[in-house]
Amino acid sequence: MDDEQLLTFITVFELNNYSRTADHLNLTQPAVTARIQKLENELDCKLFYRDGKKILLTKEGTALLPYARKILNNVKEVRQVIKGIKTPMITIGLSPAISVSIVLEVLSLLRKTSEFSFELVEAADSVEVSKMIEDGSIDIGLVRDVIPFTNLESEYIFHEKLVFIVGKDHPLGEKAEIFEDDLIDHTMICYRRETALWRKIDEKLIGIRNLKRIEVGGFEMVISMIKNNWGFSVVPELILANHTNTHNKDLCTVPFAEFKDLTYNVAGIYKKESPKLERLLLFLHTFETTLKNLKSI
């Protein structure tokens, strides 16, 4: 007895026709008949009988049916498990301001050349990402070097700077360069001000009179509000990497000396003893190459 015989048995029952079963399973009708006969010989019983044009289950066939379905489901699950062992899933944790769209582009490239299963998890900050790696809930994290990771392996990927962005129709968009006094009475669009990244940004703007802030739920919303001239923002340059068309049409970056020296190293962190190490390093290498290509555009 094998899964092909059981599949043929179930299909004959469901389609109630040997010819349609053959078409459905891409077999010849004699091949369908041979599989059923072999199964009947192994079980030493008849599984079907005819009532006019109908093909009906015998008592033995009726008894076999639920077990056949269960066996096929178990076989399917086993194959999925084995495939998972051969091509293990990697779980990737993202700290805020890591572009999901770029990560997906990287994973799409990997899937073209190798079996690659993945899951993405967005974390509150880099500290949470490192804790998730330590407790085994994720395999690798993409972070900025705002905190030390003494007990994890760290792989440098990309040196990133912050950029001042504003809508092209916003008054600040006409400036050749931004100075602190230019921001008086203006509105800054922020995301997750409690994170280390935004605390450092806020520190640079202390003392600006009547600087208003609107905090939103994500960087995509930041970009949308900037595009519609709600205010300005200071964002990691990777956020703009996949918004080239929008940037050219609706956004502009303006030099702002206060943020010239505020840069970060984007890094991948992971456990050195991870059984998935080879795949983790392949992901990091592809991610690094993709970022370099984006920066050169």
C-alpha positions in Angstrom: 0.0 0.0 0.0 1.4 3.4 -0.9 0.1 7.0 -1.0 -0.4 6.9 -4.8 -2.8 4.0 -4.4 -4.7 5.7 -1.6 -4.9 9.0 -3.6 -6.3 7.1 -6.5 -8.8 5.3 -4.3 -10.0 8.6 -2.8 -10.2 10.3 -6.2 -12.3 7.5 -7.7 -14.7 7.8 -4.8 -14.9 11.6 -5.1 -15.3 11.8 -8.9 -17.3 8.6 -9.1 -15.6 7.8 -12.5 -12.4 6.0 -13.5 -12.0 8.1 -16.7 -12.3 11.5 -14.8 -9.9 10.2 -12.2 -7.3 9.4 -14.9 -7.6 12.9 -16.3 -7.4 14.5 -12.8 -4.3 12.5 -11.8 -2.7 12.7 -15.3 -2.8 8.9 -15.7 -4.2 6.5 -18.2 -7.4 4.7 -17.3 -5.7 1.3 -17.2 -3.2 2.8 -14.7 -6.0 3.9 -12.4 -7.6 0.4 -12.6 -4.2 -1.2 -11.9 -3.7 0.9 -8.8 -7.1 0.1 -7.4 -6.7 -3.7 -8.2 -3.3 -3.7 -6.5 -4.7 -2.0 -3.4 -7.6 -4.5 -3.3 -5.2 -7.4 -3.6 -3.1 -6.2 -0.7 -6.2 -5.7 1.4 -7.8 -8.9 0.1 -11.2 -7.3 -0.5 -13.2 -5.3 -3.0 -13.3 -1.6 -2.5 -15.9 -0.6 -5.1 -18.9 -2.1 -6.8 -21.1 -0.9 -9.6 -24.8 0.0 -9.3 -25.7 0.9 -12.9 -23.5 3.7 -13.9 -22.6 4.6 -10.3 -19.4 3.4 -8.6 -20.1 2.8 -4.9 -17.9 1.9 -1.9 -18.2 -1.6 -0.4 -18.3 -1.9 3.3 -14.5 -2.4 3.3 -14.1 0.6 1.1 -16.2 2.7 3.4 -14.1 1.6 6.3 -10.9 2.4 4.5 -11.9 5.9 3.4 -11.3 7.9 6.6 -8.0 6.1 7.2 -6.8 6.7 3.6 -7.5 10.4 4.1 -5.7 10.5 7.4 -2.7 8.6 6.0 -2.4 11.1 3.1 -2.6 14.0 5.4 0.2 12.5 7.6 2.3 11.9 4.5 1.8 15.5 3.4 2.8 16.8 6.9 5.9 14.5 7.0 7.0 15.9 3.6 6.6 19.4 4.8 8.6 18.7 7.9 11.4 17.1 5.9 11.4 20.0 3.5 11.6 22.4 6.5 14.7 20.5 7.8 16.3 20.7 4.4 15.4 24.4 3.9 15.0 25.8 7.4 13.0 29.0 7.9 14.9 32.0 9.3 13.1 34.5 11.4 14.4 38.1 11.0 13.8 40.8 13.6 13.7 44.4 12.4 14.4 47.4 14.6 12.4 50.7 13.7 13.4 52.5 10.5 14.8 49.3 8.9 13.0 49.4 5.5 10.7 46.3 5.2 10.5 46.8 1.4 14.3 46.5 1.1 14.4 43.4 3.3 11.7 41.9 1.1 13.7 42.8 -2.0 16.7 41.0 -0.6 14.6 37.9 0.3 13.1 37.9 -3.2 16.6 37.8 -4.7 17.6 34.9 -2.4 14.5 32.9 -3.4 15.5 33.1 -7.0 18.8 31.2 -6.4 18.0 28.9 -3.4 15.3 27.5 -1.3 14.6 30.2 1.3 11.8 30.4 3.8 11.5 33.4 6.2 9.4 35.2 8.7 9.7 39.0 9.5 9.2 40.4 13.0 9.1 44.1 13.7 10.5 45.0 17.2 10.1 48.1 19.3 13.8 48.8 19.3 17.3 47.4 18.9 17.3 46.2 22.6 14.2 44.2 22.0 15.8 42.6 18.9 18.8 41.5 20.8 16.7 40.0 23.6 14.6 38.1 21.0 17.8 36.5 19.6 19.0 35.6 23.1 15.7 33.8 23.9 15.6 32.1 20.5 12.4 33.7 19.2 14.3 35.1 16.2 17.4 33.9 14.4 18.9 37.3 13.3 18.3 41.0 13.8 18.9 44.1 11.8 19.8 47.0 14.1 21.6 50.3 14.4 24.6 50.5 16.7 23.0 52.6 19.3 23.6 50.0 22.0 26.4 47.4 22.6 25.8 43.7 21.8 28.6 42.1 23.9 27.2 38.6 23.9 26.1 38.4 20.2 27.9 38.3 17.0 27.7 41.5 15.1 28.2 41.9 11.3 28.6 45.4 9.9 26.4 45.9 6.8 26.1 49.6 6.0 27.1 53.1 7.2 24.0 55.2 7.3 23.4 58.9 7.8 20.3 60.9 8.7 18.7 63.3 6.2 16.4 66.3 6.6 13.3 65.9 4.4 10.5 68.2 3.5 7.8 68.5 0.9 8.7 70.3 -2.3 5.8 72.8 -1.8 6.7 73.4 1.9 8.4 76.8 2.7 11.5 74.9 4.0 11.8 73.2 0.7 13.1 76.5 -0.8 16.1 76.6 1.5 19.6 75.9 0.2 20.5 74.9 3.8 18.6 74.5 7.0 19.6 76.3 10.2 18.1 75.9 13.7 16.3 79.3 13.5 14.6 78.2 10.3 12.6 75.6 12.3 11.0 78.1 14.7 7.2 77.6 14.6 7.4 74.7 12.3 6.1 71.1 12.8 8.3 68.0 12.9 6.8 64.6 11.9 8.1 61.9 14.2 8.0 58.1 14.7 8.5 56.3 18.0 10.2 59.2 19.9 11.0 56.8 22.8 13.5 54.9 20.8 17.3 55.6 21.0 17.3 56.8 17.4 14.7 59.5 18.0 16.1 60.6 21.3 19.3 61.4 19.6 17.4 63.4 16.9 15.4 65.3 19.6 18.6 66.1 21.5 19.9 68.0 18.4 16.7 70.2 18.3 16.6 71.2 22.0 16.1 75.0 22.4 14.3 75.6 19.1 11.3 77.9 20.0 7.8 76.7 19.4 8.9 73.6 17.5 5.8 71.5 17.3 5.8 67.7 16.9 3.3 65.1 15.5 4.1 61.5 16.3 2.7 58.9 13.8 2.7 55.1 13.7 5.3 54.3 11.1 7.8 55.7 8.6 5.5 55.1 5.7 3.1 57.5 7.4 6.0 60.0 8.0 6.7 60.0 4.3 3.1 60.4 3.4 2.6 63.4 5.7 5.9 65.0 4.5 4.7 64.6 0.9 1.5 66.4 1.8 3.4 69.3 3.5 2.4 68.7 7.1 5.9 69.5 8.2 9.5 68.3 8.0 11.3 65.2 9.4 14.7 63.8 9.9 14.9 60.1 8.8 17.5 57.4 8.1 18.5 57.5 4.5 17.5 53.9 4.0 13.8 55.0 4.4 14.2 57.0 1.1 15.9 54.2 -0.8 12.7 52.6 -2.1 10.9 56.0 -2.5 13.1 57.3 -5.4 10.1 58.3 -7.6 8.3 60.0 -4.7 11.5 61.6 -3.6 12.1 63.2 -7.0 8.5 64.3 -7.4 7.2 65.2 -4.0 10.1 65.3 -1.5 13.4 67.0 -1.2 16.4 66.7 1.1 18.0 69.8 2.4 21.4 70.0 4.1 21.2 70.5 7.9 24.5 70.8 9.6 23.2 69.7 13.0 22.8 66.1 11.6 25.9 66.0 9.5 27.9 63.9 12.0 25.0 61.8 13.3 25.5 58.5 11.6 24.9 54.9 12.4 26.2 51.5 11.4 23.5 49.2 10.3 24.4 45.7 11.5 23.2 42.1 11.6 23.3 40.4 15.0 23.0 36.7 15.6 24.3 33.8 17.7 27.5 32.4 16.3 26.4 28.8 17.2 23.2 29.1 15.3 22.5 25.9 13.2 21.3 28.2 10.5 24.5 30.2 10.4 25.3 29.6 6.7 21.9 30.9 5.7 22.1 33.9 8.1 25.5 35.0 6.6 24.1 34.5 3.0 21.2 36.8 3.9 23.5 39.4 5.4 25.9 39.4 2.4 22.9 39.8 0.0 21.5 42.6 2.2 24.8 44.4 2.2 25.2 44.1 -1.6 21.6 45.3 -2.2 22.2 48.4 0.0 25.4 49.3 -1.7 23.6 49.1 -5.1 20.8 51.3 -3.8 23.2 53.9 -2.6 25.0 54.0 -5.9 21.8 54.8 -7.8 
